[in-house]
Amino acid sequence: MDELKQMREGIAKEYGIALFRAYSEPEAAFFLQRDVSTLKRMRRAGKVPYTALGERQIRYLGIHIVDLILKGDKWRDISDVNSA
């Protein structure tokens, strides 16, 4: 898993993502190079990890964004440090 950690840190550094910071939906969409409406559809379909801070406050941890950049829809295959 050391290789995975290095890859995550490299991607985070390149994109300017703090791994354990919570990002808003527009910020996450920017990093993922997706439209906000596309990210919302993906979230509602259960295709992306997120944290709900109430009904209208959705946040994405930096590590989840990095995993999505790294693995795309196969982010669930990464078992190390993912939080639900």
Phi and psi in radians as a Rosetta constraint file:
Dihedral C 1 N 2 CA 2 C 2 CIRCULARHARMONIC -1.080 0.35
Dihedral N 2 CA 2 C 2 N 3 CIRCULARHARMONIC -0.646 0.35
Dihedral C 2 N 3 CA 3 C 3 CIRCULARHARMONIC -1.126 0.35
Dihedral N 3 CA 3 C 3 N 4 CIRCULARHARMONIC -0.729 0.35
Dihedral C 3 N 4 CA 4 C 4 CIRCULARHARMONIC -1.074 0.35
Dihedral N 4 CA 4 C 4 N 5 CIRCULARHARMONIC -0.750 0.35
Dihedral C 4 N 5 CA 5 C 5 CIRCULARHARMONIC -1.075 0.35
Dihedral N 5 CA 5 C 5 N 6 CIRCULARHARMONIC -0.754 0.35
Dihedral C 5 N 6 CA 6 C 6 CIRCULARHARMONIC -1.118 0.35
Dihedral N 6 CA 6 C 6 N 7 CIRCULARHARMONIC -0.717 0.35
Dihedral C 6 N 7 CA 7 C 7 CIRCULARHARMONIC -1.116 0.35
Dihedral N 7 CA 7 C 7 N 8 CIRCULARHARMONIC -0.771 0.35
Dihedral C 7 N 8 CA 8 C 8 CIRCULARHARMONIC -1.046 0.35
Dihedral N 8 CA 8 C 8 N 9 CIRCULARHARMONIC -0.821 0.35
Dihedral C 8 N 9 CA 9 C 9 CIRCULARHARMONIC -1.122 0.35
Dihedral N 9 CA 9 C 9 N 10 CIRCULARHARMONIC -0.656 0.35
Dihedral C 9 N 10 CA 10 C 10 CIRCULARHARMONIC -1.132 0.35
Dihedral N 10 CA 10 C 10 N 11 CIRCULARHARMONIC -0.787 0.35
Dihedral C 10 N 11 CA 11 C 11 CIRCULARHARMONIC -1.124 0.35
Dihedral N 11 CA 11 C 11 N 12 CIRCULARHARMONIC -0.768 0.35
Dihedral C 11 N 12 CA 12 C 12 CIRCULARHARMONIC -1.046 0.35
Dihedral N 12 CA 12 C 12 N 13 CIRCULARHARMONIC -0.733 0.35
Dihedral C 12 N 13 CA 13 C 13 CIRCULARHARMONIC -1.163 0.35
Dihedral N 13 CA 13 C 13 N 14 CIRCULARHARMONIC -0.768 0.35
Dihedral C 13 N 14 CA 14 C 14 CIRCULARHARMONIC -1.116 0.35
Dihedral N 14 CA 14 C 14 N 15 CIRCULARHARMONIC -0.696 0.35
Dihedral C 14 N 15 CA 15 C 15 CIRCULARHARMONIC -1.575 0.35
Dihedral N 15 CA 15 C 15 N 16 CIRCULARHARMONIC -0.161 0.35
Dihedral C 15 N 16 CA 16 C 16 CIRCULARHARMONIC 1.292 0.35
Dihedral N 16 CA 16 C 16 N 17 CIRCULARHARMONIC 0.668 0.35
Dihedral C 16 N 17 CA 17 C 17 CIRCULARHARMONIC -1.825 0.35
Dihedral N 17 CA 17 C 17 N 18 CIRCULARHARMONIC 2.267 0.35
Dihedral C 17 N 18 CA 18 C 18 CIRCULARHARMONIC -1.493 0.35
Dihedral N 18 CA 18 C 18 N 19 CIRCULARHARMONIC 2.136 0.35
Dihedral C 18 N 19 CA 19 C 19 CIRCULARHARMONIC -1.033 0.35
Dihedral N 19 CA 19 C 19 N 20 CIRCULARHARMONIC -0.634 0.35
Dihedral C 19 N 20 CA 20 C 20 CIRCULARHARMONIC -1.972 0.35
Dihedral N 20 CA 20 C 20 N 21 CIRCULARHARMONIC 0.464 0.35
Dihedral C 20 N 21 CA 21 C 21 CIRCULARHARMONIC -1.669 0.35
Dihedral N 21 CA 21 C 21 N 22 CIRCULARHARMONIC 2.551 0.35
Dihedral C 21 N 22 CA 22 C 22 CIRCULARHARMONIC -1.596 0.35
Dihedral N 22 CA 22 C 22 N 23 CIRCULARHARMONIC 2.201 0.35
Dihedral C 22 N 23 CA 23 C 23 CIRCULARHARMONIC -1.921 0.35
Dihedral N 23 CA 23 C 23 N 24 CIRCULARHARMONIC 2.573 0.35
Dihedral C 23 N 24 CA 24 C 24 CIRCULARHARMONIC -1.268 0.35
Dihedral N 24 CA 24 C 24 N 25 CIRCULARHARMONIC 2.951 0.35
Dihedral C 24 N 25 CA 25 C 25 CIRCULARHARMONIC -1.090 0.35
Dihedral N 25 CA 25 C 25 N 26 CIRCULARHARMONIC -0.767 0.35
Dihedral C 25 N 26 CA 26 C 26 CIRCULARHARMONIC -1.095 0.35
Dihedral N 26 CA 26 C 26 N 27 CIRCULARHARMONIC -0.655 0.35
Dihedral C 26 N 27 CA 27 C 27 CIRCULARHARMONIC -1.144 0.35
Dihedral N 27 CA 27 C 27 N 28 CIRCULARHARMONIC -0.769 0.35
Dihedral C 27 N 28 CA 28 C 28 CIRCULARHARMONIC -1.108 0.35
Dihedral N 28 CA 28 C 28 N 29 CIRCULARHARMONIC -0.736 0.35
Dihedral C 28 N 29 CA 29 C 29 CIRCULARHARMONIC -1.061 0.35
Dihedral N 29 CA 29 C 29 N 30 CIRCULARHARMONIC -0.677 0.35
Dihedral C 29 N 30 CA 30 C 30 CIRCULARHARMONIC -1.072 0.35
Dihedral N 30 CA 30 C 30 N 31 CIRCULARHARMONIC -0.857 0.35
Dihedral C 30 N 31 CA 31 C 31 CIRCULARHARMONIC -1.098 0.35
Dihedral N 31 CA 31 C 31 N 32 CIRCULARHARMONIC -0.646 0.35
Dihedral C 31 N 32 CA 32 C 32 CIRCULARHARMONIC -1.466 0.35
Dihedral N 32 CA 32 C 32 N 33 CIRCULARHARMONIC -0.081 0.35
Dihedral C 32 N 33 CA 33 C 33 CIRCULARHARMONIC 0.988 0.35
Dihedral N 33 CA 33 C 33 N 34 CIRCULARHARMONIC 0.821 0.35
Dihedral C 33 N 34 CA 34 C 34 CIRCULARHARMONIC -2.229 0.35
Dihedral N 34 CA 34 C 34 N 35 CIRCULARHARMONIC 2.751 0.35
Dihedral C 34 N 35 CA 35 C 35 CIRCULARHARMONIC -1.268 0.35
Dihedral N 35 CA 35 C 35 N 36 CIRCULARHARMONIC 2.607 0.35
Dihedral C 35 N 36 CA 36 C 36 CIRCULARHARMONIC -1.031 0.35
Dihedral N 36 CA 36 C 36 N 37 CIRCULARHARMONIC -0.694 0.35
Dihedral C 36 N 37 CA 37 C 37 CIRCULARHARMONIC -1.137 0.35
Dihedral N 37 CA 37 C 37 N 38 CIRCULARHARMONIC -0.598 0.35
Dihedral C 37 N 38 CA 38 C 38 CIRCULARHARMONIC -1.162 0.35
Dihedral N 38 CA 38 C 38 N 39 CIRCULARHARMONIC -0.756 0.35
Dihedral C 38 N 39 CA 39 C 39 CIRCULARHARMONIC -1.111 0.35
Dihedral N 39 CA 39 C 39 N 40 CIRCULARHARMONIC -0.695 0.35
Dihedral C 39 N 40 CA 40 C 40 CIRCULARHARMONIC -1.079 0.35
Dihedral N 40 CA 40 C 40 N 41 CIRCULARHARMONIC -0.749 0.35
Dihedral C 40 N 41 CA 41 C 41 CIRCULARHARMONIC -1.086 0.35
Dihedral N 41 CA 41 C 41 N 42 CIRCULARHARMONIC -0.742 0.35
Dihedral C 41 N 42 CA 42 C 42 CIRCULARHARMONIC -1.100 0.35
Dihedral N 42 CA 42 C 42 N 43 CIRCULARHARMONIC -0.726 0.35
Dihedral C 42 N 43 CA 43 C 43 CIRCULARHARMONIC -1.100 0.35
Dihedral N 43 CA 43 C 43 N 44 CIRCULARHARMONIC -0.832 0.35
Dihedral C 43 N 44 CA 44 C 44 CIRCULARHARMONIC -1.124 0.35
Dihedral N 44 CA 44 C 44 N 45 CIRCULARHARMONIC -0.493 0.35
Dihedral C 44 N 45 CA 45 C 45 CIRCULARHARMONIC -1.480 0.35
Dihedral N 45 CA 45 C 45 N 46 CIRCULARHARMONIC -0.045 0.35
Dihedral C 45 N 46 CA 46 C 46 CIRCULARHARMONIC 1.371 0.35
Dihedral N 46 CA 46 C 46 N 47 CIRCULARHARMONIC 0.368 0.35
Dihedral C 46 N 47 CA 47 C 47 CIRCULARHARMONIC -1.595 0.35
Dihedral N 47 CA 47 C 47 N 48 CIRCULARHARMONIC -0.164 0.35
Dihedral C 47 N 48 CA 48 C 48 CIRCULARHARMONIC -2.347 0.35
Dihedral N 48 CA 48 C 48 N 49 CIRCULARHARMONIC 2.505 0.35
Dihedral C 48 N 49 CA 49 C 49 CIRCULARHARMONIC -1.356 0.35
Dihedral N 49 CA 49 C 49 N 50 CIRCULARHARMONIC 2.549 0.35
Dihedral C 49 N 50 CA 50 C 50 CIRCULARHARMONIC -2.745 0.35
Dihedral N 50 CA 50 C 50 N 51 CIRCULARHARMONIC 2.969 0.35
Dihedral C 50 N 51 CA 51 C 51 CIRCULARHARMONIC -2.161 0.35
Dihedral N 51 CA 51 C 51 N 52 CIRCULARHARMONIC 2.240 0.35
Dihedral C 51 N 52 CA 52 C 52 CIRCULARHARMONIC -1.698 0.35
Dihedral N 52 CA 52 C 52 N 53 CIRCULARHARMONIC 2.159 0.35
Dihedral C 52 N 53 CA 53 C 53 CIRCULARHARMONIC -1.912 0.35
Dihedral N 53 CA 53 C 53 N 54 CIRCULARHARMONIC 0.826 0.35
Dihedral C 53 N 54 CA 54 C 54 CIRCULARHARMONIC 2.076 0.35
Dihedral N 54 CA 54 C 54 N 55 CIRCULARHARMONIC -3.081 0.35
Dihedral C 54 N 55 CA 55 C 55 CIRCULARHARMONIC -1.190 0.35
Dihedral N 55 CA 55 C 55 N 56 CIRCULARHARMONIC -0.635 0.35
Dihedral C 55 N 56 CA 56 C 56 CIRCULARHARMONIC -1.989 0.35
Dihedral N 56 CA 56 C 56 N 57 CIRCULARHARMONIC -0.012 0.35
Dihedral C 56 N 57 CA 57 C 57 CIRCULARHARMONIC -1.855 0.35
Dihedral N 57 CA 57 C 57 N 58 CIRCULARHARMONIC 1.762 0.35
Dihedral C 57 N 58 CA 58 C 58 CIRCULARHARMONIC -1.848 0.35
Dihedral N 58 CA 58 C 58 N 59 CIRCULARHARMONIC 2.340 0.35
Dihedral C 58 N 59 CA 59 C 59 CIRCULARHARMONIC -2.274 0.35
Dihedral N 59 CA 59 C 59 N 60 CIRCULARHARMONIC 2.646 0.35
Dihedral C 59 N 60 CA 60 C 60 CIRCULARHARMONIC -2.156 0.35
Dihedral N 60 CA 60 C 60 N 61 CIRCULARHARMONIC 2.198 0.35
Dihedral C 60 N 61 CA 61 C 61 CIRCULARHARMONIC -1.239 0.35
Dihedral N 61 CA 61 C 61 N 62 CIRCULARHARMONIC 2.548 0.35
Dihedral C 61 N 62 CA 62 C 62 CIRCULARHARMONIC -0.971 0.35
Dihedral N 62 CA 62 C 62 N 63 CIRCULARHARMONIC -0.661 0.35
Dihedral C 62 N 63 CA 63 C 63 CIRCULARHARMONIC -1.141 0.35
Dihedral N 63 CA 63 C 63 N 64 CIRCULARHARMONIC -0.580 0.35
Dihedral C 63 N 64 CA 64 C 64 CIRCULARHARMONIC -1.210 0.35
Dihedral N 64 CA 64 C 64 N 65 CIRCULARHARMONIC -0.697 0.35
Dihedral C 64 N 65 CA 65 C 65 CIRCULARHARMONIC -1.104 0.35
Dihedral N 65 CA 65 C 65 N 66 CIRCULARHARMONIC -0.763 0.35
Dihedral C 65 N 66 CA 66 C 66 CIRCULARHARMONIC -1.081 0.35
Dihedral N 66 CA 66 C 66 N 67 CIRCULARHARMONIC -0.747 0.35
Dihedral C 66 N 67 CA 67 C 67 CIRCULARHARMONIC -1.084 0.35
Dihedral N 67 CA 67 C 67 N 68 CIRCULARHARMONIC -0.666 0.35
Dihedral C 67 N 68 CA 68 C 68 CIRCULARHARMONIC -1.175 0.35
Dihedral N 68 CA 68 C 68 N 69 CIRCULARHARMONIC -0.665 0.35
Dihedral C 68 N 69 CA 69 C 69 CIRCULARHARMONIC -1.145 0.35
Dihedral N 69 CA 69 C 69 N 70 CIRCULARHARMONIC -0.725 0.35
Dihedral C 69 N 70 CA 70 C 70 CIRCULARHARMONIC -1.227 0.35
Dihedral N 70 CA 70 C 70 N 71 CIRCULARHARMONIC -0.825 0.35
Dihedral C 70 N 71 CA 71 C 71 CIRCULARHARMONIC -2.050 0.35
Dihedral N 71 CA 71 C 71 N 72 CIRCULARHARMONIC -0.146 0.35
Dihedral C 71 N 72 CA 72 C 72 CIRCULARHARMONIC 1.120 0.35
Dihedral N 72 CA 72 C 72 N 73 CIRCULARHARMONIC -2.339 0.35
Dihedral C 72 N 73 CA 73 C 73 CIRCULARHARMONIC -1.185 0.35
Dihedral N 73 CA 73 C 73 N 74 CIRCULARHARMONIC -0.213 0.35
Dihedral C 73 N 74 CA 74 C 74 CIRCULARHARMONIC -1.607 0.35
Dihedral N 74 CA 74 C 74 N 75 CIRCULARHARMONIC 0.380 0.35
Dihedral C 74 N 75 CA 75 C 75 CIRCULARHARMONIC -1.025 0.35
Dihedral N 75 CA 75 C 75 N 76 CIRCULARHARMONIC -0.474 0.35
Dihedral C 75 N 76 CA 76 C 76 CIRCULARHARMONIC -1.152 0.35
Dihedral N 76 CA 76 C 76 N 77 CIRCULARHARMONIC -0.371 0.35
Dihedral C 76 N 77 CA 77 C 77 CIRCULARHARMONIC -1.261 0.35
Dihedral N 77 CA 77 C 77 N 78 CIRCULARHARMONIC -0.250 0.35
Dihedral C 77 N 78 CA 78 C 78 CIRCULARHARMONIC -1.565 0.35
Dihedral N 78 CA 78 C 78 N 79 CIRCULARHARMONIC 1.872 0.35
Dihedral C 78 N 79 CA 79 C 79 CIRCULARHARMONIC -1.594 0.35
Dihedral N 79 CA 79 C 79 N 80 CIRCULARHARMONIC -0.307 0.35
Dihedral C 79 N 80 CA 80 C 80 CIRCULARHARMONIC -1.354 0.35
Dihedral N 80 CA 80 C 80 N 81 CIRCULARHARMONIC 2.143 0.35
Dihedral C 80 N 81 CA 81 C 81 CIRCULARHARMONIC 1.188 0.35
Dihedral N 81 CA 81 C 81 N 82 CIRCULARHARMONIC 0.019 0.35
Dihedral C 81 N 82 CA 82 C 82 CIRCULARHARMONIC -1.210 0.35
Dihedral N 82 CA 82 C 82 N 83 CIRCULARHARMONIC 2.360 0.35
Dihedral C 82 N 83 CA 83 C 83 CIRCULARHARMONIC -1.995 0.35
Dihedral N 83 CA 83 C 83 N 84 CIRCULARHARMONIC 2.614 0.35
